Amino acid sequence: MSDLRREMSRAYDVLNDDATAATDTKRIPTYLRSKRSWFVVDKEGVVRYVQVTDPRGLVPNDEILEVLSKLK
C-alpha cells in the first residue's frame, strides 16, 4: 500500500520515527520508513491479524492464508 504521508504507518504504529535514528549513520536508512508489516482487516474494519518483523523478516504465506480462510 502506498502511504506517502505516513498516516497509516503512524496509525498502525509501524513507523520508525525515532528522531535519534536521523543522526545515527547506521540507522538513517530506516528513519521515517515503515517496519515490514502484515495486516489482515475484515470487512467490518476489524484487524484480525498483525505481524511485524525486522526488515528482512518474512511471514509464511500459510500463516496468512489460514487467517484469511477463517474470515469466509
C-alpha positions as CSV (number, residue, x, y, z in Angstrom):
1,M,0.0,0.0,0.0
2,S,1.2,3.5,-0.7
3,D,1.5,5.7,2.4
4,L,3.4,8.8,1.2
5,R,2.2,10.9,4.1
6,R,2.9,8.1,6.6
7,E,-0.6,8.3,8.0
8,M,-1.3,4.6,8.1
9,S,2.1,3.7,9.3
10,R,1.6,6.0,12.3
11,A,-2.0,4.8,12.8
12,Y,-0.8,1.2,12.9
13,D,2.3,2.1,14.9
14,V,4.8,0.6,12.5
15,L,6.7,3.8,11.5
16,N,10.4,4.1,12.5
17,D,10.1,7.7,13.7
18,D,12.7,7.7,16.5
19,A,14.5,11.0,15.9
20,T,17.8,9.7,17.2
21,A,18.0,7.5,14.0
22,A,18.3,10.7,11.9
23,T,21.8,11.2,13.4
24,D,23.0,7.6,13.6
25,T,24.7,6.7,10.3
26,K,23.7,3.0,10.7
27,R,20.0,3.8,11.3
28,I,19.5,6.7,8.9
29,P,18.2,4.4,6.1
30,T,15.4,3.2,8.4
31,Y,14.3,6.6,9.7
32,L,10.7,7.5,8.7
33,R,10.3,4.2,7.0
34,S,7.7,1.6,7.9
35,K,8.6,-1.6,9.5
36,R,7.9,-4.8,7.5
37,S,4.3,-5.4,8.5
38,W,1.3,-7.6,7.5
39,F,-2.3,-6.9,8.5
40,V,-5.5,-8.7,7.8
41,V,-8.5,-6.4,8.2
42,D,-12.0,-7.9,7.9
43,K,-15.0,-6.3,6.0
44,E,-16.1,-4.6,9.2
45,G,-12.7,-2.9,9.6
46,V,-11.5,-5.1,12.5
47,V,-7.8,-6.0,12.5
48,R,-7.7,-9.9,12.6
49,Y,-4.0,-10.4,12.2
50,V,-0.9,-8.4,12.7
51,Q,2.7,-9.4,12.2
52,V,5.6,-7.0,12.3
53,T,9.1,-8.3,11.6
54,D,12.6,-7.0,11.1
55,P,13.4,-5.5,7.7
56,R,14.5,-8.9,6.3
57,G,11.8,-11.0,8.0
58,L,9.0,-12.8,6.3
59,V,5.8,-14.4,7.4
60,P,4.9,-17.8,5.9
61,N,2.1,-17.5,3.4
62,D,0.4,-20.4,5.0
63,E,0.0,-18.4,8.2
64,I,-1.7,-15.5,6.5
65,L,-3.8,-17.8,4.3
66,E,-5.1,-19.6,7.4
67,V,-6.3,-16.3,8.9
68,L,-7.9,-15.4,5.6
69,S,-9.7,-18.7,5.3
70,K,-11.3,-18.2,8.8
71,L,-12.8,-15.0,7.6
72,K,-15.0,-16.6,5.0
